[in-house]
Amino acid sequence: MARIKAPRITFDHPDRFLSCQEQIDVAARDMLAAAVRAGWTEQEATAALVEVADNRMLAHIANQKTEDRIAPPSWSADHGPLRLDDPSTRP
């Protein structure tokens, strides 16, 4: 499987998400090719990958909501809500 390279741009850079997509794309292509070699159709494997990614995002959202609910009031009052997607806002 392809090795995913570490980010070379800052967290707030406008192209960071695109750069991440480019790295994930290489690994995803390898994973899809492996699934096809194992006997799945490319359509099945791609649909499964989309579903898995969607479920992971839903889990991240649910976890963020939980974190927001249990964040200590002093942290929330001083720094705003915790955001798992932004390391600068973590205590």
C-alpha positions as CSV (number, residue, x, y, z in Angstrom):
1,M,0.0,0.0,0.0
2,A,1.1,3.5,-0.7
3,R,2.8,5.5,2.1
4,I,0.9,8.6,3.0
5,K,3.2,11.6,3.4
6,A,3.0,13.9,6.3
7,P,1.6,17.4,5.7
8,R,4.1,20.0,4.5
9,I,1.8,23.0,5.0
10,T,0.4,24.6,8.1
11,F,-2.9,23.7,9.6
12,D,-4.6,26.9,8.4
13,H,-3.2,26.8,4.9
14,P,-6.1,27.0,2.3
15,D,-4.6,24.0,0.3
16,R,-4.2,21.7,3.3
17,F,-7.4,19.8,2.7
18,L,-6.5,19.4,-1.0
19,S,-3.1,18.1,-0.1
20,C,-4.6,15.6,2.3
21,Q,-7.0,14.4,-0.5
22,E,-4.1,13.9,-2.8
23,Q,-2.3,11.7,-0.3
24,I,-5.4,9.7,0.6
25,D,-6.2,9.2,-3.1
26,V,-3.0,7.3,-3.7
27,A,-3.7,5.0,-0.8
28,A,-7.4,4.6,-1.8
29,R,-6.4,3.6,-5.3
30,D,-4.1,0.9,-3.9
31,M,-6.8,-0.3,-1.6
32,L,-9.4,-0.4,-4.4
33,A,-7.0,-2.3,-6.6
34,A,-6.5,-4.9,-3.9
35,A,-10.2,-5.3,-3.4
36,V,-10.7,-5.9,-7.2
37,R,-7.8,-8.4,-7.1
38,A,-9.7,-10.2,-4.3
39,G,-12.8,-10.5,-6.4
40,W,-14.9,-7.4,-5.6
41,T,-16.0,-5.2,-8.5
42,E,-14.5,-1.7,-8.6
43,Q,-18.0,-0.3,-8.1
44,E,-18.6,-2.4,-5.0
45,A,-15.3,-1.5,-3.5
46,T,-15.7,2.2,-4.3
47,A,-19.2,2.2,-2.8
48,A,-18.0,0.4,0.3
49,L,-15.1,2.9,0.7
50,V,-17.5,5.8,0.4
51,E,-19.8,4.2,3.0
52,V,-17.0,3.5,5.4
53,A,-15.7,7.1,5.0
54,D,-19.2,8.5,5.6
55,N,-19.6,6.3,8.7
56,R,-16.3,7.5,10.1
57,M,-17.3,11.2,9.5
58,L,-20.6,10.6,11.3
59,A,-18.7,9.1,14.2
60,H,-16.4,12.1,14.3
61,I,-19.4,14.4,14.4
62,A,-21.1,12.5,17.1
63,N,-17.9,12.4,19.1
64,Q,-17.4,16.2,18.7
65,K,-21.0,16.8,19.9
66,T,-20.2,14.7,23.0
67,E,-16.9,16.5,23.6
68,D,-18.8,19.8,23.3
69,R,-21.3,18.7,25.9
70,I,-18.8,17.5,28.4
71,A,-16.2,20.3,27.9
72,P,-15.3,21.9,31.2
73,P,-17.2,25.2,31.5
74,S,-14.0,27.1,32.2
75,W,-12.4,25.9,29.0
76,S,-15.4,26.7,27.0
77,A,-15.8,30.2,28.5
78,D,-12.1,31.0,28.1
79,H,-11.4,29.5,24.7
80,G,-14.7,28.6,23.0
81,P,-15.8,25.1,22.2
82,L,-13.3,22.3,21.8
83,R,-12.8,21.4,18.1
84,L,-11.2,17.9,17.4
85,D,-10.4,19.1,13.9
86,D,-8.2,22.0,15.2
87,P,-5.3,21.0,17.4
88,S,-4.8,24.6,18.5
89,T,-8.1,24.5,20.4
90,R,-7.4,21.4,22.5
91,P,-6.6,21.9,26.2
